[in-house]
Amino acid sequence: MLTRNMLLFASVLIFLTVAVPVIALPRTPGINTLVYTTLDYDRRHEESKTGSPILDAALANDLNMISTLLRSGWDPNDMVEGDGTALIIAARSGHKRMAMMLLEYGADPNLGVSGDGSPLIVAARSGNARMVNFLLAAKADVNMSVAGDGNPLIAAAFGNHVEIAKILLEAGAAIDAMVPSDESALINAAQTGHLEMVKFLVEEGADVSLGMMANAAFKPQWRSPLSEAIRMGHDEVADYLRSQGAAIGGPA
């Protein structure tokens, strides 16, 4: 005969089986992943800032959660548009221990996301020399470009981070590399009025008259270091560029 406790236990099992099915979160095929109940997953999803547990953990600098997710098989290259990857977040925030952990589990140092950059681009943009050197040692591509985010040298020039620009050039960055819609490092430095960066790039051999057509598909506009300095009203930068023989140039 079934006792009252046995009937209660059976009722709980039925509820858990029918009302709270188990959901397996996204995972890399062939490896284990974390499993949550529907109720727990719904709660986590509602609280999520990115929709990805590993990106949420990166934003919170939660090393314990990152470790748990990675050891459980979560993809370190999980990507969310608008947030990037966990490694991009770690690089942008300067969290070296987190970056090391992600790389150890297979995070790609050259995985870029349009609008979010790449790990090296965001580290250069933030002016974090320690992180830039760390990523270069981890084989990050010094000349990798991402649409809408330029390349590492452009990011450093835009932020007027001369020390970072020196590191990148020593690592093999192409000083006159052009990226559609992001132009070159010197154009960005001139556009933002960073005279110190402009002088540094020119002294390092940047072409003072190199330009390109921007926004070709919408409203074509010729951009060169001098044209951008003039357009943005940076008279001191424009005068310096003229003294170095810069011309506005333009398509033939």
C-alpha positions in Angstrom: 0.0 0.0 0.0 1.3 3.4 -0.9 1.9 5.7 2.0 1.1 9.4 2.0 4.8 10.3 1.6 5.3 7.9 -1.3 2.3 9.5 -3.0 3.7 13.0 -2.5 7.1 12.0 -3.8 5.5 10.4 -6.9 3.5 13.6 -7.5 6.7 15.7 -7.4 8.5 13.4 -9.8 5.5 13.7 -12.3 5.6 17.5 -11.9 9.3 17.7 -12.6 9.0 15.4 -15.6 6.0 17.2 -17.2 6.2 20.8 -16.1 9.9 21.3 -15.8 11.7 19.6 -18.7 15.4 19.8 -19.0 16.9 22.1 -21.6 20.4 21.8 -22.9 21.9 25.2 -23.6 23.8 25.9 -26.9 27.1 24.0 -27.1 29.9 23.0 -29.4 29.0 19.7 -31.0 30.5 16.6 -29.5 31.3 17.9 -26.0 29.5 18.3 -22.8 27.7 21.5 -21.8 25.8 22.9 -18.9 22.2 21.8 -18.4 19.6 23.9 -16.6 16.0 23.3 -15.8 13.5 25.4 -17.8 12.7 27.5 -14.7 16.4 28.2 -14.0 17.2 28.9 -17.6 14.3 31.3 -18.0 15.4 33.2 -14.9 19.0 33.4 -16.2 17.8 34.5 -19.6 15.6 37.3 -18.2 18.6 38.6 -16.2 21.0 38.2 -19.1 22.6 41.4 -20.6 23.8 39.7 -23.8 21.8 36.5 -24.1 25.1 34.5 -23.7 26.2 33.2 -20.3 29.9 33.4 -21.2 29.6 37.0 -22.4 27.6 37.9 -19.3 30.3 36.4 -17.1 32.9 38.4 -19.1 31.0 41.6 -18.6 30.9 40.9 -14.9 34.5 39.8 -14.8 33.3 36.6 -13.1 36.3 34.3 -13.4 34.6 31.5 -11.5 31.7 31.4 -13.9 34.0 31.7 -16.9 36.0 28.7 -15.6 32.8 26.7 -15.0 31.4 27.4 -18.4 34.7 26.6 -20.2 35.3 23.4 -18.2 31.7 22.3 -19.0 32.4 22.7 -22.8 31.0 26.1 -23.5 32.3 27.6 -26.8 34.9 30.3 -25.9 34.2 31.9 -29.3 30.5 32.4 -28.6 29.6 35.6 -30.4 26.8 38.1 -30.0 26.4 41.1 -32.3 26.7 44.3 -30.3 28.8 42.7 -27.6 31.4 40.7 -29.6 33.0 37.8 -27.9 34.2 37.1 -24.3 37.8 37.7 -25.4 36.9 41.1 -26.9 35.1 42.1 -23.7 38.2 41.0 -21.6 40.5 42.9 -23.9 38.4 46.0 -23.8 38.2 45.9 -20.0 41.8 45.0 -19.5 41.1 41.7 -17.7 44.3 39.8 -18.5 43.5 36.7 -16.3 40.2 36.3 -18.0 41.9 36.7 -21.4 44.5 34.1 -20.5 41.8 31.6 -19.4 39.8 32.1 -22.6 42.9 31.7 -24.8 43.8 28.5 -22.9 40.4 27.0 -23.8 40.7 27.9 -27.5 39.4 31.5 -27.9 40.5 33.0 -31.2 42.6 36.1 -30.8 41.7 37.1 -34.4 38.0 36.7 -34.3 36.5 40.1 -35.1 32.9 41.3 -35.0 31.8 44.3 -37.1 30.9 47.1 -34.7 32.8 45.4 -31.8 36.2 45.2 -33.4 38.7 42.5 -32.5 40.6 41.8 -29.2 43.6 43.7 -30.4 41.6 46.6 -31.9 39.7 47.2 -28.7 42.9 46.9 -26.6 44.6 49.5 -28.8 41.6 51.8 -28.7 41.5 51.7 -24.9 45.3 52.5 -24.7 46.1 49.4 -22.7 49.8 48.6 -23.5 49.9 45.6 -21.2 46.9 44.0 -23.0 48.2 44.9 -26.4 51.6 43.2 -25.7 49.8 40.2 -24.3 47.6 39.8 -27.3 50.5 40.2 -29.7 52.4 37.5 -27.8 49.2 35.3 -28.3 49.5 35.7 -32.1 46.9 38.4 -32.6 47.2 39.8 -36.2 48.7 43.3 -35.9 47.2 44.2 -39.3 43.8 42.6 -39.0 41.0 45.0 -40.0 37.3 44.8 -39.1 34.7 46.8 -41.1 33.6 49.8 -39.1 36.4 49.4 -36.6 39.5 49.9 -38.7 42.7 48.1 -37.6 44.7 48.3 -34.4 46.9 51.2 -35.6 43.9 53.2 -36.7 42.3 52.5 -33.3 45.4 53.8 -31.5 45.6 56.8 -33.7 42.0 57.7 -33.2 42.5 57.5 -29.4 45.8 59.4 -29.6 47.7 56.5 -27.9 51.2 57.2 -29.2 52.8 54.5 -27.0 50.4 51.9 -28.4 51.2 53.0 -32.0 54.9 52.5 -31.3 54.3 49.0 -30.0 52.1 48.2 -33.1 54.6 49.5 -35.6 57.5 47.6 -33.9 55.3 44.5 -34.2 54.9 45.1 -38.0 51.8 47.2 -38.4 51.6 48.7 -41.9 51.6 52.5 -41.3 49.7 53.4 -44.5 47.2 50.5 -44.4 43.8 51.7 -45.7 40.5 50.3 -44.5 37.3 51.2 -46.4 35.2 53.7 -44.5 37.9 53.8 -41.8 40.7 55.2 -44.0 44.2 55.2 -42.5 45.9 55.9 -39.1 47.1 59.3 -40.2 43.7 60.4 -41.6 42.1 59.4 -38.3 44.7 61.3 -36.3 44.2 64.4 -38.5 40.5 64.1 -38.4 40.5 64.0 -34.5 43.0 66.8 -34.2 45.7 64.8 -32.4 48.8 66.8 -33.4 51.2 64.6 -31.3 50.0 61.5 -33.1 50.1 63.2 -36.5 53.7 64.2 -36.0 54.6 60.8 -34.7 53.1 59.0 -37.7 54.7 61.4 -40.2 58.1 61.0 -38.6 57.6 57.2 -38.8 57.1 57.6 -42.6 53.3 57.9 -43.1 52.3 59.3 -46.5 51.0 62.8 -45.8 49.0 62.9 -49.0 47.6 59.4 -49.1 43.8 59.5 -49.3 40.8 57.4 -50.4 37.1 57.8 -51.4 34.8 57.2 -48.4 31.1 56.3 -48.4 31.3 55.4 -52.1 27.9 53.6 -52.1 26.1 56.5 -50.5 27.6 60.0 -50.5 31.1 59.7 -51.9 33.7 61.9 -50.2 37.4 62.2 -50.7 39.4 62.0 -47.5 43.1 62.7 -47.0 45.0 63.8 -43.9 44.9 67.5 -45.0 41.3 67.5 -46.2 40.1 66.0 -42.9 42.1 68.4 -40.8 40.6 71.3 -42.7 37.1 69.9 -42.7 37.2 69.4 -38.9 38.7 72.8 -38.2 42.0 71.6 -36.8 44.2 74.5 -38.1 47.3 73.6 -36.2 47.3 70.0 -37.7 46.5 71.4 -41.2 49.5 73.9 -40.9 51.8 71.1 -39.8 50.7 68.8 -42.7 51.2 71.6 -45.2 54.7 72.1 -43.8 55.4 68.5 -44.6 54.3 68.9 -48.2 50.8 67.4 -47.8 48.2 68.0 -50.6 44.5 67.4 -50.4 44.7 65.3 -53.5 41.6 63.5 -54.8 40.6 61.2 -57.6 42.2 61.9 -61.0 
